[in-house]
């Protein structure tokens, strides 16, 4: 495997073997991500953070990853403070960043922005979320969290719960889980089901997939419960939103029927989908999940930036 | 086509004949070739609901003194995939071919996703991969949105 000089736009850009190699590398990065050991493979390297949309976890964990690898960051953290406010195109901004840095991590509100950036830049682009599109490093850290908890991905039963229609993280994750032969249980209100197009694609890859709208039943024999946020703006009516959001809330009561080893994950930020009381149970994995963003992004940047500058 | 029927739609000396257009689609073809913006010497003849051996009924468009750009041919191929294009010189058919879609369509239709980066005024052209041919389905190379309704999105 060589990711050197490659763009990462979508999880589909990676083979199963490449994903496994990145996860193995991320495991080795954990003591370095914790600051217990020191390494500087990116000394003298500059990574540009182009964040044209608000982000806390993704930007900070990418920046932490660069610093832990001994590299330097230059950051656009707010589109309003950049020349894009003066009407500069994304293409021009990327060309400029490309001449200042060795790689660009991009978060942008429009779908396809990372693909456009990959065409405009002479250095690798890492997509850190483009609108409702792709967010591949999130998928990698989700897989890393499951692998850490169970030692393997194969044979797991993963429940994807909540907004399966609009959530970008859940689409990439479903694809990756199918790649690893994980049994997927889809649990959502009817109006927030996984898009048919994606279900067709997953079925073509031979994914083991079932629907279980009853959250209680879905949780009973699951290994992983992956909860997503249900966004208010997806509903025309506030009352309807409250009803749906209220019926997909995970608390100690729901988890009473679950396997002892069940792991609860959430891409965060949460907005009431997972009750704070769950934090104190052995099921809660979402803060570990957020931490694993650092070693996973270290592994990714290390693989992409190893060797001489430039694009493959 | 019989001589009698041919006369109903005037023969042209030089230009392009777009034949075997699906019935009712000639108006859209006129829009693609920008029939209103043609130069003064280009007469456009249109036959709508003309009897056809192959299609039952078809439309036909003849444009004098004009040959179509590759982009316009691609646009016609999207909305009227059964069409054929003949180049006429001195009343004779010089070349006749079915419209044929390339694997990539650039600058012909816009992405139906309003949030796609290709709709944000960036200095780029829309671009689609032909991901299915019968019926045609296009996939945006930027946002991956698929589309099969081209008329509403002609660039």
Interface residues (C-beta under 8 A of the other chain):
Chain A: X89 X90 X91 X92 X108 X109 X110 X111 X112 X113 X115 X116 X119 X130 X131 X132 X133 X197
Chain B: X111 X113 X115 X116 X117 X118 X120 X121 X122 X123 X124 X140 X141 X142 X143 X144 X145 X146
